[in-house]
Amino acid sequence: MFPIDRKLSTTINVYNFIAVGSAIALLGVLGCATQAQPESATAIQTEETAAQSNPPITVQAERSDVGVNPDFQNVTVLENLEHPWGLVWLPDGSILITERPGRVRIARDGVLDPTPIPGVPEVFAENQGGLMDIALHPRFEENRLVYFSYSHGTNSANRTRIARATFDGGSLSNWRIIFEVSQTKNRGQHFGSRLVWLPDGTLLASIGDGGNPPVELEGELIRQQAQNLGSHLGKVIRINDDGSIPSDNPFVNNAGAAPEVWSYGHRNIQGLAFDPTTNQVWATEHGSRGGDEMNRVEAGENYGWPMATHSREYSGGLISPEQSLPGMVDPKVVWTPAIAPSGLAVYTGAPFPEWRGDLFAGGLVSRDIRRLELDESGGVVNQESIAIGQRVRDVRQGPDGLLYVLTDASNGRLIRFEP
């Protein structure tokens, strides 16, 4: 049962996507995927590496015109990136790219500068941690501010931070921490870390729940913090550009809540996007053993984790007997087996009018991109898989209206979809 779309008629099986049109014929395998290294020789599986084998979840569709695809080809723009995580375009067309080990790279006119941009402090670059997302201030041309999310600390005490710095075209300066998670945790899991600007100039950031069992905090499994409004873990937070708290945040007047909290009940969001046409925020979120989610995220809402979930423990047992609960928002899509979603884009460009309004979600384990078509109410009416052949870390629309894909590997690539 998939409660959100129960009124629609034709079933599309999320378990076994069939790519349609000429898209897949034009896209080949780009290279061997590189698995993330486990925490130790006896490491537990993580959502970024583990193949899943739960029964499929289904999504419904009623349209008869779904699956229409333009002809396109993929072009490798850059190579030799070490586990790239996020990218932005500068006004002159240059591209800044973060690498998880702690470097910022710049590409000018399609050429990657071999020397990293100086001015980045040391980051905690272990397992899923490191230098992660990047975003330009909406008024970057005036103030030259660049924003970063990253993990800081040690294996026994680490947290997600957000910082901003001034970029003069050659180096970063005035690095300033504007937010950090209130609690430290151990191990290198679940940092979240996507950054998205809203039209009012406030910044959304996703924060992971802290990790898988047996990781604990204050005597209970750390994932329970996702339901604790007093904690930043398992949340989407909203701050002003200087790190201060917007006065209209949903819990700002709740004495027991962290005032930065915008939504809660999340496990580990690594895909976050704003649709400028509908003014909706979309997120893709890692499950554990299956149960990856795509949600339409709204202020003040509870998205259920870990009280209501389609995920199971990596050992196979139930995390919760409930998949839906009153007062909690059900996902728009559930992926089982897991695709390990990372990177999300809403397409609004001119080169591919057939794709306008569609969502494009990257998959680490699935090594593909899931194209999701929506109806006017935001319901998903069709999905398809576009094979990439490497772990997909990020998906962005460029200023040219084309889609760009970062692959997560020791020799990661930047790929562009062209007509």
N, C-alpha and C positions, 0 to 999 in steps of 0.2 A: 504493500500500500504506500502510495506517495501522496500525502494529504493535500499538498498545495495544488496539484494539477488534477485532482480526482474528477473534475467535470469534463475534461478533454477526452478525445476519443481514440486516436491512433497511438499505439505504444511504440516507443523507440527504446531499444535496450542499451543502457549505458555500459553494460558489461562487455559488449563486443561491437564497437563502432565499425561501420563500413564507410569508408571515405567515398564521396560521390564526385561526379564530374571529372574534369581533367586535372584537378588540383593535385591529386596524389600521383598521377602518371608523370607529372612534371617534377615532383619532389622526390629525390633519392636519399639514400643514406649518406650522410655527410662525414661519417667517421665513427670510430668506436667510442662508446660512452665510457666515461671514467667514473667509477663508483667512489662515493665519499668514504674516507677511511673510518672504520669503527673506533669507538672510544678506547677499546682495549681488546686483548685477545679473547675475552669472554663477553664482548659487548652485546648489549641488547640490540634488536633491530630498531631502526628508526624509520620514520615516514619517508625520508629522502632516499632510502636504499632498498627497503623491503618490498618484495613482490607479495601481493595479497591474493587470497583465494576464497573470499566469502561469496555467497550467492549474489546475483546482480540486483541492483535497484533500478527501477524503471521510471522514465519520464514520459509524459503524455504529450501528444500533438494532435491538432485538428486541421491544420492548414494543408492544402494540396500543392502549394508552390514552394515548399521548403527544399533546401539542398541545392539551389541554383548557385553555380560558382563561375566566376570569370576565369579566363585563361591567365595563368601567371607562372613565373619562374623564380627560383631562388638564386640569389647572387651572394657570394661570400665577399663582404666588404673589408673585414679585418680578420687576422689570425694571430696566434701567439699571445693570447690573453690568458692569464692564469686565474682560473675560477672567477670570471667576471660576475658581478652581482647586479649592478644598476648602471644606467646611462642617462645623460641629458645632452641637449644641443645648446651650444652658445649662440648668441645672435649672429656671429660671423659664419656659422655653419660648422664650426669645429665641434667635436664630441668629447665630453668627459665621461670616463668609464671607471667605476670602482672595481678593484680586485680584492677578493676576500682576505688574502694575506695582509692587506693593509696599505695598498698603493692606489693612487689615482693616476690614470693614464689619459693622455690627450691625443686625438687623431685630427690632423689637419689635412684637408683635401684628400682624404682617403688613405693617408699614411700615418701609421702609429708611431709616435715619438718613442724611441727606445728608453728614454730617461723619464722615470716617474715624476709627477709634479711634487715638489718639496712642500713641507709644511704640515704633513699628516702625523699626528702623534702615534705612539705605539698602541695597538689594539690587541684584544684577546682573540687570537686567530687559531682556535682549535675546534675540531668537529664542525658544527654548524655556525660557529661564531667567527667574527672578523669584521672587516669593513664592509658594510652592506649597501643600503640605498643612498641615493643622491638626488637632490632636487634644487633647482634654482629658485631664488626668491622671485615672486611675481613681478617685482620691479628691479630685476637684476641689472638692467642697463643703467639704472640710477645708482644703486648701492653696491653692486658687485658681490652680493652675498650668495654663498652656496651652502646648502644644508646636507648633513650626513647623519646616518644612523650606523651604530657600530656597537660591538660588545667590548666591555672593559673589565679588567680584573684578572683573576687567576682561576684555575680549575676548581678551587674550593670556594671562591667568592667572586661572582661576576654578575653583570647586569647590562641591560641595554641603555645606551646613551644616545641623545641627539645633540648635535653641535652645529654651529654655523661658523663660517670663515670667509674672509675676503679674498677673492681671486683677481689678481691683476693681469692675468694673461699668461703668467709664467710660474707663479707660486701662490701658495695659500698662506695667509697671515691672520692674526687676531683670532685664532681658534678659541671659540667660547662654547662651553657646555650650557645648553639652555633647558635640558630636561634629562633626568635619569630615573630609572625605575627605583622605587623606594626601598625595595628589599634586594639583598644579594642572594644568590643561589649557587649551588655547586653543579659541576659538569657543564658540557658545552652544547646544550640543547635549547631549542624553542625560544629564539630571540625575536621572532616576528620581523619587524623592521621595515615595512614599506611606508613610504612618505607620499602624501597627496595633499595638494593645496585645494581649498574650497574657494568659491568666488568671493567670499567676504574677507579673504586674506588670512584666514586661520589655517592651521596645519593639522592634518590627521596623521597619526602614526599607529601602526599595529605593533602590539607587544605580545609575545608568546606567553604561554601559561607556566613556563619554567622547566618543563621536562617530563619524562616518562617515569613510571615506577622503576626503581625504588626511591627516586628523588623525593625528599620530604622538606617541608618547611613548617616550623612551629608544631611538630609532632603529627602532621598529617601529610598525605600525598600532596605534592606541590600543585598538582593540577586543580585541586579544590579552590585555589586562589582565584580561579576564573570567575567564581560566584561570589567572591568577597569584594564588595564595592570599595573597601578601604585599601585595596591592593591594586597596583598597576598591572599585575600579571594577568594574562588572558583577556586583554582589553584592546579597544581602539581608543586612543586618547586624542584630545583636541586642545591645542595651545595657540597662543598668538605668536607672531613671528619672532618675538623676543623671549619666548618661553613663559610669559605670564598667562593667567587663566582667563579665558573669555567669560564674561559675566553671564552669558546665556547658556553655558554648559548645563546638561540636564541634571547633574547632581551637585551643583555648586553650593546649594543651600542645605545639603544633607550633611549633618555634622559627622556622620560615620563614614562618609565616602571620600575618596580621593577626588579633588575638584577637577582634575584633568580628564576623568573618565567620561567617554562619549557613548560607548556601547560595551557590553560585557558578555561573558559566557563563550569566549573564543578559545580555541586550542592553540593554533599557530598560523596566523594569516601571513602569507608571503605573496599574495596578489591583491592589490587595492587600486581601484580606478574610479574616477568621477566622470559621469556622463553629462556633458555640458548641454545636451539637448533636452534631457529629462530631469536634470538636477538630482540624479540618483547616484548613490555610492554603492559600488559593487566590491565584493571581496571573495577570494578563494582561500580555502583554509585546509590545512593538513588534518586528516583523521589519523588514527593509528593503524590498526589492521582493518583496512577499508574505511568507509565513512568519510572520505574527503567531501567537502561542501563548497557550494557557491551560494552566497547570501547577498540579499539586498540589505545593506546596513543602514539603520536609522538611529537617530539620537535617542538615548535612554532605553534601548531595547536589550533584552536578554536572549542570547542565541543558544543557550542550553547547556553548553559543555561544562562539566562532564555528566550532568544530571540527565540530559536527554541527548542521545547520540546514536548514530548508526554504526559507529566504530565498535570494535572488540579489542580486548587485550592482545598484545603480541603473542601471548601464550595461548590465545584462543577463547578465553572466558569472556563473560559479559563485563563491560564497564558499567553499564546501567541497563535495567530491563526496559527502560522507557526510551522510545524514539521521538516522542512528542509529548509536551506537557503544557497545561494551561499557563498563560503568561509568558511563554517562551516562543520565539520565532522559529518556524521550521525552515529548513534550507530550500532554495529553489531547485538545486540539483544535488544529488548525492552520487559520488563515484565509488563503486565497489566492483572490482578491485581498485585500490588506490592508484591515482595517477601522480600523486605527490605534487600538487599544483604550486607553481611559483611564477609570478609575473602575470599581469592582466592588463588588457588594453580594451578601450571602447573605440571602435573604428568610426571616424567621422570624415575621412578624406575623400578627395575627388577622384583619384585614379581608379578606385574600385567601388563604383556606386552600388553594386549589388551587395556590398558588405556593410553599408552604412547602418549604424545602430547595432551591429553585431558585437559580441564580446569574443575576445581571443585570449584563452587561458593556456599558459605553458604547463608542461608536465615534466617533472624530473625523472620519475620511474618510467612513465609511458614514453618518454622521448618523442613527444609530439606536441602539437598545439590543438586544443579543442576549440572549434568555432561554434558559437552558440547564438542561434537566432531567437529573438524575443518578439512577443506580441506587444500590443499597445499598453497592456497592463503590466508588462515586465515579466510575464511568464515565458519560460523556455519552450519553444515549439519545435526546435530541431537542433541536433548536434552532429558534428562530424570531426574526424581526426585527420589532421594534416601531419604526415610523418616528417620528422626532422632527423632522427638518427643519433642525436646526442641529447643529453639532459638539458632541458630548456629552463633557464634561470629567469629570464625576463623577456617581456614582449612590450614594445612601445610603438606608437605612431610617431613618425618623424615629421618635421616641419614641411617636408615635401609631400605629405599625405600617404607615404608608403609605410608598410609595417616592417619593423626591425626586431630581430630575435637574437638574444645572447645565449650561447650555450655554455654550460657549466662543465669545464674540463681543464686539465692542466695545459692543454692547448685549445682554449676556448675560442669561439668564433663569434663575429657579428655578421648576421645574415640579413639580407633585404629581400622582400617580396616585390617583384616588379611585373607590370603587365607584359 
